[in-house]
Amino acid sequence: MKQIADAVSQFGQSEISELEKNGELEIVAGNEKLKITLEDVEIQTEDIPGWTVASEGQITVALDINVSEELKNEGFAREFINKIQNIRKDSNFEVTDRINVTIVKGDEYNTAILNYKDYICAQTLANQLELVDNLEDTESKEVEIDKDLFVHILVKRVEI
């Protein structure tokens, strides 16, 4: 029994796939050749720390779910674009209207805004994007950028 368990513990993906596909697999345990069936073993899949793994049939996919600082910042930038576009829409701005954007600073997203400033401006038609300590303007909107992270944003149409 120990020799069979040792042989099974050495299985790689190809042996597991063959066993799942054919319902049986021939192995060498000690000096003997044996056939094991799916009923003889229990196949378990486990997530790799930091990865999500899913299997269906012969296909297994692993997804790295660790969020790098760069990816996090890009996510913040995209979320700011979405919120600014929604403010534009709610303010009944024309699609071609140029705007100026003012955002209250926040430790969580300042780097994202600074690194993606040109991208945010291009996507929202902003002539100017400014980070400030306070925003007293009553026309500013409070929006949720991330779970329980609220930000005040002021979007003003540029008058021609």
GINORSUL-V31576 format. One record per backbone hydrogen bond with DSSP energy under -0.5 kcal/mol. NH is the residue of the N-H (numbers start at 1). CO is the residue of the C=O. E is the energy in kcal/mol with one decimal. If there is no record, write none. Layout:
# GINORSUL-V31576
nh,co,e
NH,CO,E
NH,CO,E
This chain:
# GINORSUL-V31576
nh,co,e
5,1,-2.6
6,2,-2.4
7,3,-2.1
8,4,-2.7
9,5,-2.4
10,6,-0.7
10,7,-0.7
11,8,-1.9
16,12,-2.1
17,13,-2.7
18,14,-2.3
19,15,-2.4
20,16,-2.6
21,17,-2.7
22,18,-3.0
23,19,-1.9
25,36,-2.4
27,34,-3.2
29,27,-0.6
29,32,-2.7
30,28,-0.5
32,29,-1.9
34,27,-2.8
34,32,-0.5
36,25,-2.9
36,34,-0.5
38,23,-1.5
40,37,-1.4
41,37,-0.6
41,38,-0.9
44,42,-0.6
51,48,-2.8
52,63,-2.4
54,61,-2.6
56,59,-2.8
59,56,-2.2
60,58,-0.5
61,54,-3.1
63,52,-2.9
65,50,-2.2
65,63,-0.6
66,50,-0.6
68,66,-0.7
72,68,-2.5
73,69,-2.4
74,70,-2.3
75,71,-2.2
76,72,-2.1
77,73,-2.5
78,74,-2.5
79,75,-2.1
80,76,-2.6
81,77,-2.3
82,78,-2.3
83,79,-2.5
84,80,-2.8
85,81,-2.6
86,82,-2.1
87,83,-2.1
88,84,-2.4
89,85,-2.4
90,86,-2.9
91,87,-1.7
92,89,-1.8
93,88,-2.3
97,94,-1.3
99,125,-2.2
100,156,-2.6
101,128,-2.9
102,154,-2.6
103,130,-2.9
104,152,-2.1
105,132,-3.2
109,106,-1.3
110,106,-2.0
113,109,-2.3
114,110,-2.6
115,111,-2.9
116,112,-2.1
117,114,-0.7
120,116,-3.0
121,117,-2.7
122,118,-2.5
123,119,-2.4
124,120,-1.6
125,121,-1.1
126,121,-2.1
127,99,-3.2
127,125,-0.5
128,99,-0.9
130,101,-2.5
132,103,-2.5
140,137,-1.4
141,153,-3.3
143,141,-0.6
143,151,-2.9
145,143,-0.7
145,149,-2.8
146,149,-1.2
149,146,-2.9
150,148,-0.6
151,143,-2.9
153,141,-2.9
153,151,-0.5
154,102,-3.0
155,153,-0.5
156,100,-2.6
156,154,-0.5
158,98,-2.9
159,157,-0.6
